[in-house]
């Protein structure tokens, strides 16, 4: 009798203070077992996944060597070292395996794993179909297969002595983190982003008994200039010597105080949306320092700017300022 076990995991970055993500490097175990006709098995796995996605109106995924390599390495490692987990004994997870092979640290990454005992030692397309059926009959795995915001796919499989391990890997820019189940991610213009941020912040100020903040072109310009220019690192804001120097020429004397809140996320979609504004404002209001900056009695005006890189990374800056009386 064959025994089938499946497991799923998804990783998506979401943070308000910049985090440094360091790739982990571990030696790969020597290959054991048999992969069968791996190219044909991968083609079958991709066809099954895309057929399922097509039935639900989702875009097809594309095989990539990066994800194939990550999936195959994990399948072989589980077989060689006799464990069954998304996390290797040293702590390496799917995101680490993806980034080690050149994958973007800003994408959403997901993984399904499965194992079979009492199976043929050489994987076959029929076995791949059985693994796929098991994943589709499990809610967590099904969510990964049918997730929006994914673009790429990888597959790995290995068998030996009546055991098989199979791995699906997925990656893509993801979707806005605060997107509601019945909401589409509609892109907002810069003007619409500012209005949405002001509306949410002022609604909370009203609940706190505070006067609403007016939007300011000068503070919008400051927020824009504070967005990170070098996207090769994890910073969410430029680090100037002083905020007043970045205000438009001639406007610095108009302001008495300026405070800034900054945030970023990964795996959260390609375009700025209303869901993103909700996400960032909610995160700021949960932080005592940012909450005081945005809801305190001192500020009178608000500026806002947002950056979306298209690969899943987004950064937002809110600037609260008090005008000179």
VMD Tcl script that draws the C-alpha trace (Angstrom):
set ca {
  {0.00 0.00 0.00}
  {1.23 3.46 -0.85}
  {1.25 6.11 1.83}
  {1.01 9.76 0.73}
  {1.81 12.72 2.97}
  {1.76 16.35 1.89}
  {2.73 19.66 3.46}
  {2.67 23.30 2.37}
  {4.26 26.59 3.31}
  {4.17 30.16 2.00}
  {6.47 33.04 2.86}
  {5.76 36.70 2.23}
  {7.68 39.62 3.66}
  {5.82 42.39 5.46}
  {7.49 44.90 7.75}
  {7.48 48.53 8.78}
  {11.09 48.79 9.93}
  {13.65 47.69 7.34}
  {14.99 44.18 7.87}
  {18.27 42.81 6.53}
  {17.80 39.45 4.88}
  {21.03 37.48 4.73}
  {21.21 34.44 2.45}
  {22.22 31.26 4.24}
  {24.72 28.92 2.61}
  {24.78 25.21 3.35}
  {26.50 22.42 1.51}
  {24.19 20.31 -0.63}
  {24.06 16.59 0.05}
  {25.39 14.25 -2.61}
  {22.66 13.00 -4.89}
  {21.05 9.69 -4.04}
  {18.14 7.95 -5.67}
  {16.59 8.27 -9.11}
  {14.83 11.22 -10.72}
  {13.39 9.41 -13.73}
  {12.90 11.57 -16.81}
  {13.02 14.81 -14.87}
  {12.28 17.11 -17.81}
  {9.11 15.17 -18.66}
  {8.05 15.02 -15.01}
  {8.47 18.78 -14.66}
  {6.48 19.38 -17.81}
  {3.69 17.19 -16.43}
  {3.75 18.95 -13.06}
  {3.55 22.36 -14.73}
  {0.70 21.25 -17.03}
  {-1.33 19.98 -14.07}
  {-0.81 23.18 -12.08}
  {-1.69 25.42 -15.02}
  {-4.76 23.36 -15.84}
  {-5.99 23.90 -12.29}
  {-5.20 27.60 -12.44}
  {-6.95 27.96 -15.80}
  {-10.14 26.46 -14.37}
  {-10.11 29.27 -11.79}
  {-9.34 32.08 -14.24}
  {-5.73 32.47 -13.12}
  {-2.68 33.22 -15.27}
  {-0.38 30.28 -16.09}
  {2.96 29.84 -14.34}
  {6.32 29.39 -16.04}
  {9.09 26.94 -15.20}
  {12.32 28.58 -14.08}
  {15.68 26.99 -13.44}
  {15.97 28.90 -10.17}
  {12.82 27.33 -8.73}
  {13.53 23.93 -10.29}
  {16.94 23.92 -8.64}
  {15.56 24.93 -5.25}
  {12.82 22.27 -5.43}
  {15.15 19.49 -6.58}
  {17.80 20.28 -3.97}
  {15.20 20.09 -1.19}
  {13.70 16.82 -2.45}
  {17.15 15.23 -2.67}
  {18.17 16.57 0.75}
  {15.06 15.17 2.45}
  {15.69 11.76 0.92}
  {19.43 11.74 1.66}
  {19.10 12.88 5.28}
  {15.79 11.15 6.03}
  {13.67 14.08 7.19}
  {10.39 15.56 6.01}
  {9.95 19.28 6.57}
  {10.00 22.63 4.81}
  {12.86 23.51 7.15}
  {16.22 21.77 6.74}
  {18.03 20.63 9.90}
  {20.20 23.78 9.81}
  {17.14 26.03 9.61}
  {17.18 26.74 5.87}
  {13.69 27.38 4.42}
  {12.20 27.80 0.96}
  {13.02 31.51 0.79}
  {16.66 30.80 1.63}
  {16.89 28.10 -1.03}
  {15.36 30.45 -3.59}
  {17.63 33.39 -2.77}
  {20.75 31.21 -2.69}
  {20.11 30.48 -6.35}
  {19.59 34.10 -7.36}
  {15.89 34.57 -6.62}
  {14.61 37.98 -5.53}
  {14.30 38.56 -1.79}
  {11.28 40.76 -2.45}
  {9.06 38.14 -4.07}
  {6.45 35.98 -2.42}
  {7.77 32.40 -2.28}
  {5.72 29.28 -1.52}
  {6.39 25.58 -1.35}
  {4.42 22.32 -1.35}
  {6.12 19.09 -0.35}
  {4.92 15.49 -0.39}
  {6.30 12.02 0.19}
  {5.19 8.55 -0.66}
  {6.14 5.19 0.83}
  {5.62 1.88 -0.94}
  {6.02 3.67 -4.27}
  {8.15 2.80 -7.30}
  {11.72 3.94 -6.78}
  {11.75 5.59 -10.19}
  {9.32 8.56 -10.41}
  {6.73 8.49 -13.22}
  {4.20 10.90 -14.70}
  {1.46 8.82 -13.06}
  {3.10 9.41 -9.70}
  {3.37 13.14 -10.37}
  {-0.37 13.17 -11.10}
  {-1.05 11.43 -7.78}
  {1.06 13.93 -5.90}
  {-0.79 16.77 -7.62}
  {-4.17 15.27 -6.75}
  {-3.13 15.03 -3.12}
  {-2.03 18.65 -3.06}
  {-5.25 19.82 -4.70}
  {-7.30 17.93 -2.10}
  {-5.51 19.72 0.75}
  {-6.60 23.33 1.49}
  {-3.13 24.70 2.25}
  {-1.50 23.21 -0.84}
  {-4.45 24.17 -3.00}
  {-4.08 27.80 -1.85}
  {-0.46 27.83 -3.01}
  {-1.32 26.32 -6.39}
  {-4.21 28.75 -6.94}
  {-2.64 31.86 -5.39}
  {-2.77 35.15 -7.23}
  {0.42 37.14 -7.61}
  {2.51 34.14 -8.64}
  {4.37 33.94 -11.95}
  {6.98 31.17 -11.74}
  {7.06 27.49 -10.84}
  {9.59 24.78 -10.09}
  {9.37 21.07 -9.44}
  {11.70 18.49 -7.95}
  {11.32 14.76 -7.33}
  {13.51 11.86 -6.22}
  {12.93 8.20 -5.40}
  {14.81 5.34 -3.77}
  {13.96 2.03 -2.07}
  {10.20 2.49 -2.40}
  {10.21 6.09 -1.20}
  {9.62 9.29 -3.13}
  {9.86 12.96 -2.19}
  {8.27 15.64 -4.39}
  {8.51 19.45 -4.09}
  {6.63 22.27 -5.80}
  {8.03 25.79 -5.52}
  {6.30 29.04 -6.50}
  {7.40 32.68 -6.73}
  {6.01 36.01 -7.85}
  {5.43 39.59 -6.79}
  {2.46 38.62 -4.65}
  {-0.61 40.70 -3.87}
  {-1.25 43.66 -1.54}
  {-1.11 42.40 2.04}
  {-4.34 44.07 3.19}
  {-6.34 43.14 0.07}
  {-9.85 41.97 0.95}
  {-11.22 38.72 -0.45}
  {-13.69 40.55 -2.70}
  {-11.33 43.38 -3.68}
  {-9.33 43.83 -6.88}
  {-5.89 45.51 -6.68}
  {-6.65 48.69 -8.62}
  {-3.61 50.92 -9.17}
  {-3.83 54.43 -7.69}
  {-2.25 57.58 -9.10}
  {0.04 59.60 -6.85}
  {-2.79 62.05 -6.17}
  {-5.16 59.21 -5.27}
  {-2.55 57.68 -2.96}
  {-2.19 60.95 -1.04}
  {-5.95 61.35 -0.73}
  {-6.37 57.76 0.50}
  {-3.65 58.13 3.13}
  {-5.11 61.43 4.37}
  {-8.61 59.94 4.52}
  {-7.50 57.00 6.67}
  {-5.30 59.05 9.00}
  {-7.93 61.75 9.43}
  {-10.62 59.18 10.18}
  {-8.48 57.93 13.06}
  {-7.74 61.50 14.17}
  {-11.47 62.19 14.26}
  {-11.98 59.15 16.49}
  {-9.27 60.58 18.75}
  {-11.00 63.96 18.83}
  {-8.28 65.64 16.73}
  {-8.68 68.03 13.83}
  {-7.95 66.60 10.40}
  {-4.64 67.19 8.63}
  {-4.56 69.12 5.38}
  {-2.45 67.75 2.56}
  {0.60 69.81 1.60}
  {2.43 69.86 -1.72}
  {5.66 70.77 0.09}
  {5.36 67.78 2.43}
  {4.40 65.52 -0.50}
  {7.62 66.60 -2.21}
  {9.60 65.90 0.95}
  {8.06 62.43 1.24}
  {8.98 61.73 -2.40}
  {12.59 62.78 -1.77}
  {12.80 60.49 1.26}
  {11.94 57.37 -0.74}
  {15.04 55.15 -1.14}
  {17.03 55.74 -4.30}
  {19.32 52.72 -4.04}
  {17.06 49.69 -4.24}
  {19.88 47.19 -3.77}
  {19.55 47.29 0.02}
  {16.69 47.07 2.51}
  {16.40 50.66 3.69}
  {12.92 52.16 3.61}
  {14.03 55.80 3.73}
  {16.93 58.03 2.71}
  {18.91 59.23 5.73}
  {19.34 62.99 5.28}
  {21.06 65.28 7.79}
  {17.82 67.21 8.16}
  {14.30 67.04 6.76}
  {13.98 70.80 6.33}
  {16.80 70.87 3.76}
  {14.78 68.56 1.50}
  {11.72 70.79 1.40}
  {11.12 72.67 -1.86}
  {13.23 75.82 -2.19}
  {11.97 78.70 -0.07}
  {9.44 76.67 1.93}
  {11.54 75.55 4.92}
  {10.67 78.66 6.95}
  {6.98 77.84 6.68}
  {7.32 74.81 8.98}
  {7.91 74.60 12.71}
  {8.15 70.80 13.11}
  {8.36 67.78 10.83}
  {8.06 64.10 11.73}
  {8.27 61.10 9.42}
  {6.88 57.54 9.38}
  {8.29 55.02 6.90}
  {7.44 51.44 6.04}
  {8.10 48.71 3.50}
  {6.87 45.30 2.45}
  {7.85 42.47 0.14}
  {5.71 40.02 -1.79}
  {2.94 42.62 -1.77}
  {2.21 43.17 -5.45}
  {3.35 45.34 -8.31}
  {1.24 48.53 -8.22}
  {0.29 51.00 -5.45}
  {-3.29 50.24 -4.35}
  {-5.77 51.26 -1.70}
  {-5.04 48.01 0.14}
  {-1.38 49.05 0.42}
  {-2.33 52.40 1.91}
  {-4.49 50.60 4.49}
  {-1.64 48.23 5.29}
  {0.94 50.97 5.86}
  {-1.39 53.23 7.85}
  {-2.49 50.31 10.05}
  {1.14 49.38 10.71}
  {2.03 52.95 11.60}
  {-0.90 53.32 13.97}
  {0.12 50.14 15.79}
  {3.53 51.68 16.54}
  {3.44 54.12 19.47}
  {6.02 56.53 18.01}
  {4.43 56.67 14.58}
  {0.95 56.89 16.08}
  {1.98 59.92 18.13}
  {3.51 61.54 15.06}
  {0.39 61.12 12.93}
  {-2.35 61.54 15.54}
  {-0.78 64.05 17.93}
  {-2.10 67.55 18.60}
  {0.84 69.34 17.00}
  {0.77 68.53 13.23}
  {-1.49 70.47 10.91}
  {-0.54 69.06 7.49}
  {0.32 65.74 5.86}
  {2.49 64.60 2.98}
  {2.66 61.12 1.47}
  {4.60 59.23 -1.22}
  {4.91 55.61 -2.22}
  {7.30 53.51 -4.30}
  {6.44 50.19 -6.01}
  {9.33 48.43 -7.79}
  {7.18 45.96 -9.75}
  {8.87 42.84 -8.33}
  {6.93 42.78 -5.07}
  {8.64 45.51 -3.05}
  {6.81 48.64 -1.87}
  {7.87 51.53 0.36}
  {5.69 54.30 1.80}
  {6.57 57.58 3.55}
  {4.21 59.79 5.56}
  {5.30 63.27 6.67}
  {3.41 65.17 9.36}
  {4.26 68.85 9.76}
  {3.17 71.90 11.77}
  {3.07 75.20 9.93}
  {4.48 78.34 11.48}
  {1.71 80.49 12.91}
}
mol new
graphics top color blue
foreach p $ca { graphics top sphere $p radius 0.5 }
foreach p [lrange $ca 0 end-1] q [lrange $ca 1 end] { graphics top cylinder $p $q radius 0.2 }
display resetview
